[in-house]
């Protein structure tokens, strides 16, 4: 029994057993040889004989055994171009034609060197999907149907790109005429497809192997309507019946020449002077790595030892050790003889190189033979192989832990920076923490740039990472700890600012930028849709930036809740407008209809309503689950963190507002969760939520700074200044006009200084940056200019407005936040007035805010609390009053404990006599006590007395 098994084969290809058509054909032939009469309709072998002229030419040249040019015989490539000129009326360049052993291998090699996504049209030829898989791609399948004769349409491409985010480079494998369908695309259909491909930046690899076999002779090549983006594949196996000859070819247009160079074996910049050329063996990295060769020096050492070819590694020329680049010196030939031959008028072609540069030719062939020999020839035990890996006692493998190690270093650096920041009081009073973190990110980015060069830092803050992982903890923390009453009391003003204000700012900024652009001051042409898309993302007030600054300066509650609530809710409007304009751009002017405007507004309205609904439902589900966790307390924090995140993802699945979903999930669940979870779980939830939010906020601002340092900025000073000007001006106009309208309906008008702070506090941040990163550069040619402008606006608002808002708040005397907790007296009077106002609203026949709140409390008491909370003893009590009562009782107990410790037992009775009156009117911070049995009795007596007081007041309030 052999010692070898399937482990010899790479795991990725063990399941592949060759082309299914060839395997089935062999099975049918075996059955036919056994005597069975099989009607073989499964194999597409041409039944016609090979043309006599081709057979004669092959016979005449059979004795020729010299190596041919890698790209193919020049005369053959010229003849291929002539064939397509006569038959397809297209002009191909012989220099860009590559001849290979069958078009199937050329297709695979093209897939292998391609760095983007592979798109396959189903039904598809059997080898396309295995080839893409072997080349390291997970192919995207585009399904076609019989109704369209199994033809791909532009709508199919548009639907794909609107529903999925693909890599910047995309290659569509198209068969025309089709196999197995036999369909043929008309010129009109190919022209429509080419328009869609240009719009989405798609390269077409068009397999036209059956192009000469159309029944009506009406074949149109894709290269005719899309010459700049079509890789034309064909061969002689079908129309010349030369399947066994394995002769195919490919034509690469000028823009796609890097793919052709990679297929030849190596890449390199052509030499223009001197005696040197630097070939790049990067396309061979996988094969070299399999042999234990990972650096350029290891590669050239192996070439010298195994192939007798001497090259110099690029590490000798200040290039990285990992680069598989070498220096090739082409002077090893007889220069005198070559000059004499040139003087005689001989052309410098392949034959000239063969005759006068034999050492060069032999060396290149040795390299070819060396690389294509998988085992380097027979193993010689007496020979030392420098490329073989030996046992290592110690090893450094940073790549294995790179991602978590870098994340840990980011958190450590940010933590140290925040510690240093808060240890210097003068700095923390002058500079917001967000500015420090962005500045630290810029410093880290500059250090990386100096050490490693341009590392594409603009892609480090990935939009998916931001929206799916970094933003949810911040919004959950804000929603869970948001004061419900304050939020809903100001909901009308918040909605006015978030919806009307954002829509006004978007169209006003877009109109201003477009009118200025018409003067030509930008130096580039931008369409109105491009400007609208950019204005939608730049007009939104960012919740992350607002939270970071407004919590630091501690403005009054009304001002804070209006600006913060606006920044949360305008996300629905911003994202809706952004996606609406993006859809318009994908549709194009030809497919746009006036009804699409209405559909767009319905879409972003449904995003807000749908996201809110999903958040409320998940909040109720979370509360219901925590009702049953009394036997597994350790699971309580897990439910509280996991369920809102699932609510966020659930909304994103349907392209609804995830921010609104997670916000209202936190708002909905918190009152019920607090009742259900234990005190330890509540403490864990509180500090864990704060810690996650702080880490996310820190990472966002630091990565925003890092993303600034790179070489790809498109700086347009006029566009940047116009954007900043219009953002400030139209933000101020919208705030002044809308607050003036809101003050006509508010019982407590917003003060003029608060209006100024609202207008001045319209900060932009990472949300705008992430949205501009989502813009497809194939749709919006000025994406880099928009990216640079967005970074400029973010820096202006965070640094200039964020750093000056704190002194302005002090200078203008803006009312600051009052952190004093309400006393029991204030709580009871507040509830009494709520009931009184609800009764008055009923009497006058205008049931508004207080009546709605009263009815919801009744519904909550009668239906929701019994369903969502555990136990029955607390349902008849007002939760806020019970919270205040518990706090006062705990303060009494702590004061009693202190009095016993400091003054003795007599002092305890004196303290208890006056403690109720003292703590009803003030709030003192006292240490945590250890209560005695007598203290607990006193607490129970106080509880009964105060509960009796409340039960006396409540019926009268309820009657009112």
PyMOL commands that set and color helices and strands:
alter all, ss='L'
color gray80, all
select helices_A, chain A and resi 6-8+11-13+20-33+52-60+74-88+94-96+103-113+126-134+146-148+154-163+187-200+211-213+222-225+227-229+243-245+254-264+282-290+296-307+314-317+335-343+350-356+358-372+398-422+425-430+433-452+457-459+463-480+484-489+491-517+528-538+543-553+557-591+595-626+633-653+658-676+679-706+717-743+752-760+766-774+783-812+824-844+849-868+879-903+905-921+933-959
alter helices_A, ss='H'
color red, helices_A
select strands_A, chain A and resi 97-100+117-122+140-143+170-175+202-207+230-235+248-251+267-268+276-277+279-280+312-313+326-329
alter strands_A, ss='S'
color yellow, strands_A
deselect
rebuild
show_as cartoon
